[in-house]
């Protein structure tokens, strides 16, 4: 099957990244879902969110490979996992404006979690310079699959 848009595979990603939903003409894919090794795609713009002082990828991997999921999170996440992901994201200035999109829990899985992006006005006292002018307010955080 022919690929209609350029495709970037993030399978070798180190750290976490954000795919901002945006009509860029470029599709991003990653291997996700733990042992299910799914390959979801999203058109948008990719922003690496690596913070050398905070290892968010390991914290996320520990949760998704730990006792609750055991590497088998490929049929959606629950509110408890959304809260854990939100707490991990709150630890860094690069990711604290991201919150798990509670309306897309069923579409989220290990290494592919739908998020809402707060606008500058929604986060008091902080100015974000990392990514500006993307008005969808939605995206996906992704990281290396933990299979």
N, C-alpha and C positions, 0 to 999 in steps of 0.2 A: 504494500500500500504506500503510495507516495505521500510525503510530508508536505502539507500545504503552506506551512510557515517554518521559519528557522526554529530549530529545537536545540536547547541547551540542557544537557543532562547533568544534574548536580550530584551524581553518585559519589564523587570523591570529595565532597564538601567537608571542610574542617571547621568546626564551630557551627553557629546557627546563622540562618539568613532569612530574609523576608522577601517574598514575592508579592509586590504590590499589584493588585488587579488594575490593569491599564491597557488600552488598545495600542500596544507597542509594535505589534507584528511579530513578536518573538514569544515562543512558547518555552516554558521551563518545566522540566520533569525531574522527579527524584524517585528513588526506590524507597518504599515506605511500608508500613504495616507490620514491622517486625518480620517474623518467619514467613508471612504471606508474600513478601517481596512484590507488592503492587507497584504500579508506575503511573500515578496520577500526573496530570498536566494542568498548567494554568498559563494563560497569556498575561504578560505583565512586564514588570521591571524588577530585577533582582538587586537587593541591597544586602551586602554582608553585614552581620551584626556582631562580629567577634569583639569581645572585650577581654584583653589579656589578663585582667585582674580577676575576672569572674568566669568560671568554667560552666556556663549554662548548658552546654551540650552534655557534659557528664551528668549533671543533675537531671536533665530530661531523660537521658538513657537509663539512669538508675531507676527512675520511676517506671518507665515503660518495660524494663526487663526485670523489675522487682516482683515481689509476691503478688501484687494485684493483677498485673498483666502477663508476666512471665514471657515477654516477647511476642505475645499473640494479640496485640491491639490493632485490629484491622476491620472492625465493624462498628466504628464510632467510639466516642469517648463519653464519659458521664460527667455530671456536675462536679463530683469530687476531683476527678482528674483535671477538669477545667480550672478549679481553684488552685491545684498544685502548679499547673502551668502558669497561671496568673502570678502566683507568688514567685516563681523562678524568674519570670519576666520583670517583675518589680525590682529586682536586685541590681539592675543596670540602667544607667541614664540612656543608653541606646535603645532599650526595649521597654522602659516603663510606661511609654504611651500606648503600648499594645495590650489588648485584653482579648481573651478567648471569645469568639463569637458564639454566644449561647444558642443562636438559631441554627448553627451549622455543626452541632455536636455530632450528629449522625454521619456527617461527611468528613469528620476529622479522624485521625488515627496516628499511630506512632510515626514520627518524623514528618507529619503533614497536618498541622493544626490551624484551622481557620481563625483569623483574628480581625478585630476592628482596630482601626488606627485613629487615636484621638487627635483632633485638630489642635492647633496651638492654643486656641481659646479655651479648650477643655482642660488643660493642665496648667493650673495657676502658677504664676511666678517663674515659669520655665520657657525658654525659647529654644526650639528645636531647629537645627540647621542641617541635619543629616539628609532629609528628604522633604522637599517642599513642592507644592503645586499639584499633588496627586489628589484628586477629588473623590475617588471611589470610596475612600475610607475603609477599604477591605483588602485583605490579603491572606497569605499563608506563611506561617513560620515553618521552616524545614531544617533538617540537619541530617547527618549521615545515618542511614538505617542501621539499627542495632541487631540485625540478624547475625 
